[in-house]
Amino acid sequence: MRYLARTDCANRYGGADWDHVIAMSHAPSFDAGRLPGEREGYLTANGLRLRVREWGPPDAVPIVLLHGLRGYSGTWRRLASALSSDFRLIAYDQRGRGESAWGPGCNSYTGAYLCELEAVVDSLAVPRLVLVGHSMGGTTSYVYAAKHPQRLLGLIIEDIAPGSSAAGAGASRILREMASLPLSFKSWDEARAYWRKARPSVGEKALEERLAESLREDADGTIQWRYDAAGISRTRIAPDPARVVDLWPVVENLSVPTLVIRGERTDFCAADTVARMVSGNPHIDAVTVAGATHYVHDDAPEIFAEHVSGFLARVVTAAN
């Protein structure tokens, strides 16, 4: 991958423990969660400048990782920590998030995300790869896999299925969250309290990482989102029906090995829908992670990594 700029990221605190880092300030440390050898840079895709992170040997089997609606590239660090000795993991802040450009017209539809994914994959200049997508990133991943099956060794979807975004408790929860989303906070403590209420299942380290990756402090001391909160909210609350993807035809026609990982306590990815997917397409398998919510890779990172690793072993062996 050819970047416009590239930085090798080291832990600024030289191995200091997390509790000590947090105690230094109410503001989260942007660097404290970064992994040894983490690489960061930018590329242009679909006319937008995207921030990209990488882990693992550049010549290893590549895995491209797509975060969810309000996610960020660094959300995949725990998975990278587990897999980066054997695989090359590539994650990027999708348009309107993190350090990536927002794009004209606040376009937060699958078509735009797909164009950028296609450009990112093309920039890797590799014959085949594994694609992993969580929630919104899972929708884009389904569509990419159906359109470009020859480019994939396999597909891993975290907690999204046809209809997840259209109806059900999880869809309603996300609509409420977006409709009531504060556009700024008076302090880091206020922002921390917001995220703790919104994501009660995540641990303290993951919460502090989420603060650092999703928010920034302006010169006047107010805490602002690093993502296009107004544009993303508008698209989710009042979407254009003509631009919303029906995933059932996509899923039914998938021809690549696919693993769906859902949380046992998810309100977003219905078990009966996943069962219908598995029964209707022999290329799809599924697993449910006990105790996990919609955010499986946050709630149960070790178990999530085990399922991903097992799937990778199967598809890489089959390809060889």
Backbone hydrogen bonds, N-H to C=O, Kabsch-Sander energy under -0.5 kcal/mol:
donor,donor_aa,acceptor,acceptor_aa,energy
3,Y,1,M,-0.6
4,L,42,Y,-3.0
5,A,42,Y,-0.6
7,T,40,E,-3.8
9,C,7,T,-0.6
9,C,38,E,-3.0
10,A,8,D,-0.5
12,R,10,A,-0.7
14,G,11,N,-1.9
16,A,13,Y,-1.4
21,V,17,D,-1.7
22,I,18,W,-2.4
23,A,19,D,-2.0
24,M,20,H,-0.9
24,M,21,V,-0.7
25,S,22,I,-1.4
30,F,28,P,-0.6
34,R,31,D,-1.9
38,E,9,C,-0.6
38,E,35,L,-2.0
39,R,54,E,-2.5
40,E,7,T,-2.6
41,G,52,V,-2.4
42,Y,5,A,-1.4
43,L,50,L,-2.0
45,A,43,L,-0.6
45,A,48,L,-2.9
48,L,45,A,-2.3
50,L,43,L,-3.3
50,L,48,L,-0.6
52,V,41,G,-3.2
53,R,91,A,-3.5
54,E,39,R,-2.5
55,W,89,L,-2.0
60,A,57,P,-1.8
61,V,86,D,-0.5
63,I,88,R,-2.8
64,V,130,V,-2.5
65,L,90,I,-2.8
66,L,132,V,-2.7
71,G,68,G,-1.7
75,T,72,Y,-1.7
76,W,73,S,-1.5
77,R,74,G,-1.8
80,A,76,W,-2.5
81,S,77,R,-2.8
82,A,78,R,-1.2
83,L,79,L,-1.7
84,S,80,A,-2.6
86,D,83,L,-1.9
87,F,83,L,-1.7
88,R,61,V,-2.2
89,L,55,W,-2.7
89,L,87,F,-0.7
90,I,63,I,-3.0
91,A,53,R,-2.6
92,Y,65,L,-0.8
93,D,51,R,-2.2
94,Q,92,Y,-0.6
96,G,101,A,-2.3
97,R,94,Q,-1.7
100,S,97,R,-2.2
101,A,49,R,-2.8
106,C,103,G,-0.9
107,N,104,P,-0.9
108,S,106,C,-0.9
112,A,109,Y,-0.9
113,Y,109,Y,-1.7
114,L,110,T,-2.9
115,C,111,G,-1.8
116,E,112,A,-1.7
117,L,113,Y,-2.3
118,E,114,L,-2.7
119,A,115,C,-1.8
120,V,116,E,-2.4
121,V,117,L,-2.8
122,D,118,E,-2.3
123,S,119,A,-1.9
124,L,120,V,-0.8
124,L,121,V,-1.0
125,A,121,V,-0.7
125,A,122,D,-1.0
129,L,151,R,-1.7
130,V,62,P,-2.2
131,L,154,G,-2.0
132,V,64,V,-2.8
133,G,156,I,-2.3
134,H,66,L,-2.4
135,S,158,E,-2.2
137,G,134,H,-2.2
138,G,135,S,-0.9
139,T,135,S,-1.6
140,T,136,M,-1.7
141,S,137,G,-1.8
142,Y,138,G,-2.7
143,V,139,T,-2.0
144,Y,140,T,-2.5
145,A,141,S,-2.6
146,A,142,Y,-2.0
147,K,143,V,-1.9
148,H,144,Y,-3.1
151,R,148,H,-1.9
152,L,149,P,-1.3
153,L,129,L,-3.3
154,G,129,L,-0.9
155,L,257,P,-2.5
156,I,131,L,-2.9
157,I,259,L,-2.9
158,E,133,G,-3.0
159,D,157,I,-0.8
159,D,261,I,-2.2
164,S,161,A,-2.2
166,A,163,G,-0.8
167,A,163,G,-1.8
170,G,267,D,-2.6
172,S,168,G,-2.2
173,R,169,A,-2.4
174,I,170,G,-2.4
175,L,171,A,-2.1
176,R,172,S,-2.3
177,E,173,R,-2.6
178,M,174,I,-2.7
179,A,175,L,-2.5
180,S,176,R,-1.9
181,L,178,M,-0.9
185,F,223,I,-2.1
191,A,187,S,-1.9
192,R,188,W,-2.8
193,A,189,D,-2.2
194,Y,190,E,-1.8
195,W,191,A,-2.3
196,R,192,R,-2.4
197,K,193,A,-2.0
198,A,194,Y,-2.4
199,R,195,W,-2.7
202,V,199,R,-1.3
207,L,203,G,-2.2
208,E,204,E,-2.6
209,E,205,K,-2.2
210,R,206,A,-2.2
211,L,207,L,-2.2
212,A,208,E,-2.4
213,E,209,E,-2.5
214,S,210,R,-2.1
215,L,211,L,-1.5
216,R,224,Q,-2.7
218,D,216,R,-0.5
218,D,222,T,-2.9
221,G,218,D,-1.9
223,I,185,F,-2.8
224,Q,216,R,-2.9
224,Q,222,T,-0.6
225,W,183,L,-0.6
226,R,214,S,-3.0
228,D,96,G,-2.7
229,A,227,Y,-2.3
232,I,228,D,-2.7
233,S,229,A,-2.2
234,R,230,A,-2.2
235,T,231,G,-2.0
236,R,232,I,-2.0
237,I,233,S,-2.7
238,A,234,R,-2.3
243,R,240,D,-2.3
244,V,241,P,-1.0
247,L,245,V,-0.8
250,V,246,D,-0.6
251,V,247,L,-3.1
252,E,248,W,-2.6
253,N,249,P,-1.0
253,N,250,V,-0.5
254,L,251,V,-1.4
258,T,283,H,-2.8
259,L,155,L,-2.5
260,V,285,D,-2.4
261,I,157,I,-3.3
261,I,259,L,-0.6
262,R,260,V,-0.6
262,R,287,V,-2.4
264,E,289,V,-2.6
265,R,292,A,-3.5
266,T,263,G,-1.5
270,A,268,F,-0.7
274,V,270,A,-2.0
275,A,271,A,-2.4
276,R,272,D,-1.9
277,M,273,T,-2.0
278,V,274,V,-2.4
279,S,275,A,-2.4
280,G,276,R,-1.6
281,N,277,M,-1.0
284,I,281,N,-1.8
285,D,258,T,-2.8
287,V,260,V,-2.4
289,V,262,R,-2.8
290,A,288,T,-0.6
292,A,289,V,-1.5
296,V,294,H,-1.0
298,D,295,Y,-0.9
299,D,295,Y,-2.9
300,A,296,V,-2.8
304,F,300,A,-2.8
305,A,301,P,-2.3
306,E,302,E,-2.0
307,H,303,I,-2.2
308,V,304,F,-2.3
309,S,305,A,-2.9
310,G,306,E,-2.4
311,F,307,H,-2.1
312,L,308,V,-2.6
313,A,309,S,-2.3
314,R,310,G,-1.6
315,V,311,F,-2.5
316,V,312,L,-2.6
317,T,313,A,-1.7
318,A,314,R,-2.4
319,A,315,V,-1.8
320,N,316,V,-1.3
